[in-house]
């Protein structure tokens, strides 16, 4: 951070992150040489370092920020269609296969007389499960961090999910 090598438990980490964010400086993950660019995000009053979109494969396999290549994770099917990320910021536009508001009840077809033997997902829209998987990953709740041991309660999960959803 700003030319200094510090860990997440450094006593001045929040001060350094604020200074770097004010200067619009990138933070580097040093799992590989010369470093993988990261960005600083605010979760409430706390600043955290997050992986840049689509850079998980650039990290070392043993790094907490490592992510499977998109083709292997299933995310490649929806990225660019249902999930449109802006690499210059943390914002993303999500296309959903369900309504976020509740309206009048709709009567669907009973399905009588039709037989479907296969199910195919629409890669142009996220299902509720797809949205939750995406936000869970963006909130980095899929990572096991030493600071989370014994502290991962629903209040903290909610806080991180809201932070991930904020720019989406």
KARA-V989621 format. One record per backbone hydrogen bond with DSSP energy under -0.5 kcal/mol. NH is the residue of the N-H (numbers start at 1). CO is the residue of the C=O. E is the energy in kcal/mol with one decimal. If there is no record, write none. Layout:
nh,co,e
NH,CO,E
NH,CO,E
This chain:
nh,co,e
4,1,-1.9
6,4,-0.7
10,7,-1.6
13,10,-1.7
16,12,-2.5
17,13,-2.6
18,14,-2.2
19,15,-2.2
20,16,-2.4
21,17,-2.6
22,18,-2.5
23,19,-1.6
24,21,-1.2
25,20,-3.0
27,38,-1.2
29,36,-2.6
30,28,-0.6
32,29,-0.6
36,29,-2.3
37,35,-0.5
38,27,-2.8
39,50,-2.5
41,48,-3.0
43,46,-3.5
44,42,-0.5
46,43,-1.7
48,41,-3.2
50,39,-3.1
52,37,-0.8
55,52,-1.6
58,55,-1.4
59,55,-0.6
59,56,-0.9
63,60,-2.1
66,63,-1.5
67,56,-1.3
72,69,-1.6
73,69,-1.3
74,70,-1.3
76,70,-1.5
77,74,-0.9
78,75,-1.1
79,75,-2.2
80,83,-4.0
81,78,-1.8
82,78,-1.7
82,123,-0.8
83,78,-2.3
84,82,-0.5
84,93,-2.7
85,83,-0.6
86,91,-2.4
87,85,-0.7
89,86,-1.6
92,167,-1.4
93,84,-2.8
94,92,-0.5
94,168,-0.6
95,82,-2.7
96,94,-0.6
97,126,-3.2
103,101,-0.6
108,106,-0.7
114,111,-1.5
123,121,-0.7
125,122,-1.6
126,95,-3.1
131,127,-2.5
132,128,-2.4
133,129,-2.6
134,130,-2.4
135,131,-2.8
136,132,-2.5
137,133,-2.0
138,134,-2.8
139,135,-2.4
140,137,-1.4
141,136,-2.2
143,140,-0.8
145,143,-0.9
148,145,-1.9
149,145,-0.5
149,146,-1.0
151,148,-2.6
152,148,-0.9
153,151,-1.9
157,153,-2.4
158,154,-2.6
159,155,-2.1
160,156,-2.3
161,157,-2.6
162,158,-2.7
163,159,-2.0
164,160,-2.2
165,161,-2.3
166,162,-1.2
168,165,-1.3
